[in-house]
């Protein structure tokens, strides 16, 4: 079992020297296979056709192949798409 990571935050009293450090425990969720998208789930979140998904795979879209099934990790897909963002702010 993985222990939660701690985050130390400074309260306003600490800055003035009158308070104590507060330790906030954050639970970091590690991705599991249940978090993966299959192709229909990918299409629900990124509205493109199946052909486009396969073309993007050839261009480096991160994916996982298990047997004959294709899966995508949402965070990896988001990071990959944002690296290719053009224009805008």
Long-range contacts (C-beta under 8 A, 24 or more apart in sequence): 2-28, 2-30, 4-28, 31-73, 31-75, 33-71, 35-73, 35-74, 36-64, 36-71, 36-72, 36-73, 36-74, 37-71, 37-72, 37-73, 37-74, 37-77, 38-69, 38-70, 38-71, 38-72, 39-70, 42-72, 42-77, 45-74, 46-77, 46-81
